[in-house]
Amino acid sequence: KQEVTQIPAALSVPEGENLVLNCSFTDSAIYNLQWFRQDPGKGLTSLLLIQSSQREQTSGRLNASLDKSSGRSTLYIAASQPGDSATYLCAVGGETGANNLFFGTGTRLTVIP
Amino acid sequence: GAGVSQSPRYKVAKRGQDVALRCDPISGHVSLFWYQQALGQGPEFLTYFQNEAQLDKSGLPSDRFFAERPEGSVSTLKIQRTQQEDSAVYLCASKQVGASGRGNEQFFGPGTRLTVL
């Protein structure tokens, strides 16, 4: 079974700092990888989707990279803002069947004004 | 609608009661997923529909869990004889069936928080 790990579990940074969130997965046979943010008591908001054939995706201040062979992805957040405070979840889609997502337990980010 | 909607948003049940959770996917989305998210954990896959066909139910934790999508749009997750360990947030997601790109992105609803007393 695919296992997804996110490090660190929690992170506090001062406003304006650049930061990197890490995600690793055990089975490199993935179809895609998706990064989400989850605010307390809310559902998941999709941030970036990377297909298995891609190396990175960018959206505004966010950049996600994928190294499929080593089973790693990173989410880079530039110039962090207090509004970025949330839990960030990494999820990988399996190659076969339903392509359902396997999630990590998330990184809880706090950006201090 | 503009996004995935779920109802109710919160449900409190006494142990042993049956509950039904509803999901309205994005209009035109063929694929629908149910996930269960325990407190402090990432979501875990329960079941998958393509149109009205339930193609994967390998994540359902017991035979007390049942899901349906009879007309290929709205889906209902039913839990019979609820137990305390069923307390969790139940998330629904939908996606277009596509070979690549945006078609493979899953869009999530706000979830239903179930508390079993």
Interface residues (C-beta under 8 A of the other chain):
Chain A: V4 Y31 N32 Q34 F36 G41 K42 G43 L44 T45 S46 L49 Q51 L89 A91 G93 G97 A98 N99 N100 L101 F102 F103 G104 T105 G106
Chain B: V4 Q6 S31 F33 Y35 G40 Q41 G42 P43 E44 F45 Y48 Q50 L55 D56 G59 L91 A93 S100 G101 R102 N104 E105 Q106 F107 F108 G109 P110 G111 R113
